[in-house]
Amino acid sequence: MKNKINFLLDGLELEVDEGTTILQSAIENDIYIPNLCYNSQLKPYGACRLCLVENQEGKMTTSCETIVEEGMEIKTHSEKLNRIKKMIISLLISNHEKNCLNCFQSDNCKLQEAASYLRIEEDSLENFRHHIKDIPQDESNPFFIRDLKKCILCGLCVRVCADIMGVNAIDFGFRGYDTKIITFGDKDIIDSNCVSCGECVEACPVGALVPRNSITPSREVKTVCPYCGVGCGIYLGIRGSEIINVRADPENQVNQGNLCVKGRYGFEFINHPQRLTKPLIKKHGKFEEVEWEEALNLIADKFLRHPGDEFAAIASAKCTNEENYLLQKFTRGVMKSPHIDHCARLCHAPSVVGLSQSIGSGAMSNSIKEISNADCILAIGTNTTVSHPVLALRIIKAVKNGSKLLVINPQEIELVKYADLFLQPHPGSDVALLMGMAKIIVEERLFKESFIHHRTENFSKFKKSLQNFSLDIVEDITGVPSEKIREAAYMYAKGNPSSILYAMGITQHSHGTDNVLAISNLALLTGNLGVESGGVNPLRGQNNVQGSCDMGALPNVYPGYQSVDDEEIVKKFTKAWGYDLKSIPGMMLPEIFEKARNGEIKALYIMGENPLLSEPDIKEVGNALRELDFLVVQDIFLTETASQADVVLPAATFAEKDGTFTNTERKVQLINSAINAPGDSKPDWQIISMIARHMRASGFDYTRSEEIFQEMSELTPIYKGISYQRLEKGGLHWPCPEEDHPGTPILHQKQFNTPSTKGKFKNLAYIAPAETPDEKYPLLLSTGRTLYHYHTGTMTRKVSGLNEIDAEEFLDIHPQDASKLNLKGGEWVKITSRRGKVHARSKINPRLLPGNVAMSFHFKEAPANCLTHNFQDPVAGTPELKISAVKIRVLKPEEIENKN
């Protein structure tokens, strides 16, 4: 608890926390002090001088910078103060456009507010020379407009871009009267390194930066962003039945008022004209719109013909907890099939498997908020500024606060510019590198001996296994100089505490589980588990991939990671659901497609996923889907996968239903319906329930999503204390076992959730990637994501502004490799692997290692997963999407014309 300070503000006695500024004190007590350059997320700046106040000695000071002291007496209003403030405002207005009624910021303009408060009148401005700079509007960005004629040079946009976002796209340029906010080279904003996050637009106190869509909503609904796993709180702005804007929820502790470009501007897909609005049945090779009754009768008939091992379902990381719970209940209970899985198999299944073995839980051990206070951050296999942009802000904040940042990545990602140390290993060499670091930590006695003694097991055997990882061997495998490996080991081990963040650069390998266990070993060695701002933190890629796993949308566990081969657990769910349940694990996602291809799986139900773009070796996925007797796809658009279905069911978006998402830090949050779903589309949970009832199944008579959540939480110990009523007050971290439990932001504080209650060191051996470059396929392809698109583009490719900024797929190639092919950048090339080929234009990227190329998997026009292979981690079943051998050839002019 902070000490309290008492002082007088305009004669009012106020009590505030020690360290509070005068302006903050006024704001907290609803007392207005004019200001233009204050932002609660930034260090006070004192540039505008409008927040001047007067102390008991008659001296003036800026209230935004002055800390309250005990017994202070402060005036916000006096003849002297008003005279100075009126002069400041008058000078600003004299060089400012006055068409307030035509300005988007009208009635929300801080200059207008201050002028009104100080009673600035038109007559009082006659003595000032009125001159508006002739600066054309910058309309190059698809999401916002820059009008520097209205700029007051408060500097908020510059400071937000630099200090919060770390982008530095804009700054003050020129001098004196000619001063203005410019990009590098004074180019249009679209030609700068601006990431279109809109934070500057939100911060601008006047009309110099305004949204291109400047419609004011008639109402707002609080909910959660549908994109990455960070789970940012947002407000949807609504006019009639249309979502017209999004703003950040400043009270949400996950994002603390920040958003990325997708979160703020990527909502156009919700009201897109191509949304599915009626069920579709394929008749004679063509889809026909039908009523729900016809579609449900057909599905019920077909599903009843293929129960048990002939049926499988694919759940969705984009759908709610309630919907994923219901689909696995339907699959296991109604269809009597254990075959349920989802896209976590392609990303963090190694985290679930590996961390469950070593420390008892496959989720983030610590909260996002804690990252800012870590003493050292090890970011490995994560391109955080691209895949988790708002979480990346916490890393940047930590660095600005003095934290050490260690980045390990085969690509020189954006985070590297903040790093104290950057290691660039060969793709697939992570086990060798991490075990090499562990060897140094052990040999140099940098480990936490007491922690290891009391809270871990298998240390002696693990210590012996490190003999296989001499620095010479590790350097040869990884390509990283031994002195850098030693420096990295010291930096991580000396951190107090150190936090590890990782993503799919670690998991999407044929030895992904070993990679995860190597990370776990490092954290156990240094005692960085169960402590604030430490931990092992896998960053989940989609908005509810954590929740989908929690809900049992996996073949080996019921909700809450309760094992399907535990007889007592099976009895519990059998009794609750009223179905005879199998006590055997089902098939993983790759095996589902394999069994569909050979005719063993005959009916497949896909909810909200698009495997014809997201799975590896998609040619074989297409073959599998064609072999099915019956395919049902439930989605919001007619995706590539939906186009192959026998029946397509129109689903609701996140904005059209209630429910919960669980973000990457295990935080369960409410989403709220803002508008009605278009046409006859329905929430996924309703559709599943309708199918079950048409099959005359019991236990699916839900009327609200809350009823599903209540049923799930009663059966799921880690969710048992969570309810909609509690979530209305804010999100809760699981485990939350009782109604009065506050939730658990930090795991493993007292013990690990393992049979022995101890963390277990794992002996590991380096295993080379399943496919490596050779003479025929000399380059190594890694797939990833871009900032402006999401997964297979189902949502973001329907957002015109995102398509304008990021319109097509490119093949990134190192300059050395480009030179060998005589590539200058922009040429059309053919990329071929042992599985397929795609065409894309080249982009020279010196941040790659020589011999490496990179693509995203967002674009159906150049589907990168035609090239990837299906070699899998033997434990987790995750394919090696990060490493595929390819060759490249420049297209001839006649081939370019016929490339499609």
Salt bridges, closest charged atoms under 4 A:
ASP17 OD1 - LYS4 NZ 2.51
GLU57 OE1 - LYS59 NZ 3.99
GLU122 OE2 - LYS98 NZ 3.10
ASP138 OD2 - ARG146 NH1 3.36
ASP147 OD1 - LYS149 NZ 3.28
ASP147 OD2 - LYS150 NZ 3.95
ASP186 OD2 - LYS180 NZ 3.13
GLU199 OE2 - ARG264 NH2 2.91
GLU202 OE2 - ARG264 NH1 3.66
GLU220 OE2 - ARG247 NE 2.82
ASP249 OD2 - LYS222 NZ 3.76
GLU288 OE1 - LYS283 NZ 3.73
GLU291 OE2 - LYS278 NZ 2.64
GLU293 OE2 - HIS694 NE2 3.18
GLU294 OE2 - LYS283 NZ 2.90
ASP301 OD2 - ARG305 NH2 2.83
ASP309 OD1 - HIS339 NE2 2.93
ASP309 OD1 - LYS582 NZ 3.72
GLU310 OE1 - HIS306 ND1 2.92
GLU323 OE1 - LYS657 NZ 2.90
ASP341 OD2 - ARG345 NE 2.79
GLU414 OE2 - LYS417 NZ 2.91
GLU414 OE1 - ARG847 NH1 3.47
GLU443 OE2 - LYS439 NZ 2.70
GLU444 OE2 - ARG486 NH1 3.01
GLU449 OE1 - ARG445 NH2 3.07
GLU568 OE2 - LYS571 NZ 3.73
GLU600 OE2 - LYS595 NZ 3.52
GLU609 OE1 - LYS318 NZ 3.57
GLU620 OE1 - ARG597 NE 3.34
ASP629 OD2 - HIS306 NE2 3.79
GLU656 OE1 - ARG275 NH2 2.92
GLU665 OE1 - HIS733 NE2 3.33
ASP680 OD2 - LYS278 NZ 3.14
ASP684 OD2 - LYS657 NZ 3.02
GLU706 OE1 - ARG704 NH1 2.73
GLU707 OE2 - ARG704 NE 3.90
GLU711 OE2 - LYS329 NZ 2.93
GLU771 OE2 - ARG834 NH1 2.97
GLU771 OE1 - ARG835 NH2 2.91
ASP774 OD2 - ARG834 NH2 2.41
GLU808 OE2 - ARG841 NH2 2.24
GLU861 OE2 - ARG797 NH2 2.99
GLU880 OE2 - HIS509 ND1 3.88
GLU880 OE1 - HIS869 NE2 3.60
GLU895 OE2 - ARG889 NH2 2.90
